[in-house]
Amino acid sequence: MNTTIAISPEIRDQIKDFGNKGETYDDILARLLNSAKERQLQELLMDDKDCITIEEALAKAKKQWSK
């Protein structure tokens, strides 16, 4: 079952610009959402905040386990 969403003509035209010949708005939006999800996952996996280098981790482990 389909639904209707209200969007401005400008946004509709921008969505249309992302489309390929023969694609429906549903196809275009599904592809854009999938791309956004993949980008979010990549950003999450590649985030190096609160990370340390392998060398730092090894030095820390040697110090901790040498006792």
Buried (B, 14 or more C-beta within 10 A) or exposed (E): EEEEEEEEEEEEEEBEEEBEEEBEBEEBBEBEEEEEEEEEEEEEEEEEEEEEEEEEEEEEEEEEEEE
